[in-house]
Every structure is written in structure tokens, then in C-alpha cells.
Amino acid sequence: MTKSMKECVRAALSVSYRYDIYLPTGGVATFVI
């Protein structure tokens, strides 16, 4: 994986965790999409 790809994954994970705080299904929806 390139650095840019890793950064994208890292960003997606951070976003999913933030959504999990507000919406329990936020992380699941993020990974599904």
C-alpha cells in the first residue's frame, strides 16, 4: 500500500470512530460504503 492509501484508510477509520460516538451504525456504514 502506498502512503496515500494508508492515509485514506487512517482517515476512514478516524471518521468511522467519530461516527460511532454519535451513531452506533456509523462505522459499519462507513466500511460498507
Secondary structure, DSSP 4 states (H G I P E B T S, - for coil): --HHHHHHHHHHHHHHHHHHHH-TTHHHHHHH-
